[in-house]
Amino acid sequence: MKVEVRLFATFRNERFKKKSFEISSGITTPKEILADLGIKESSVAILLVNGIHSKINMPLKDGDIISLFPPVGGG
């Protein structure tokens, strides 16, 4: 199964911005992708799958696009 992961803001620090992953059958949810990338669940403010707000345990399908955003602030 192939999915695309897009990282935003501080998640890009020392990581890729956009990457296609060929994932094994053992990784089937965004939660498992986060673990593989070393990103804590509590660090994710917004999780989108194919542009739609999603849950961390949502089953993924071939071709899905996962977008991850940390909390951001401004002033």
N, C-alpha and C positions, 0 to 999 in steps of 0.2 A: 504494500500500500504506500502511496506517495502523498504527502501533505506539504504545504508551504507554511512556514512559520515567519511571521513578521514581528520584529521587536521595535519598540518605540521608546523615546526619551532615554532615561538612565539604563534601561535594559540593554541598550546598544553598547554601553561602555565595555570595551574589550571583548565584544561579541559581534556577530554579523548583524546586518540590518534586515536582510531578507534571505531566507535560505529554504531550498526544497529539501525535504527529508524523505529518504526511502526508509520507512519504519518497519520494524519487525512485527510479527503478529503479537508479541508481548506488549507493545505499546498501542493502546487503543483509546486513550482519553487525553485531554489537555493536561490533566494532573500528572500523568506519566511523562509527558513531554517536559513539563516544568522540572520534574525531578531529574530528568536526563540533562537539562541545561543548567542545573544548579540554581534555579530560581525558587525562592520560598513562595508557597501559596499565599501567605499573608502579604507579600510584596506586590501582588497583582490587584490593581484597582478595577481594571476593565479587561474582560476576556471576550473576544468576538470570534465566532466561527462563521465564516462566509458573510461577514458584515453584520451578524445578528448577535446580540448579547446572549451569552451562553453560560452554562454551569461547568464547573471544573471536571465533573465526572461524565460529561456528555460523550457518548460513543462517537468516534470519528469515522469518516468514510473516505475512500480514495478520492483525492483531488481537493479536499477541504483546505481552506486557508484560515490559519489561526493567527489572530493579532493580539499581542499582549502589551498592556499599558500599565506603568507603575502610577502611584499617586503623584500628581503634579500640583504645584502651587505657583502663584504668581503674585505680583504686587504692583 
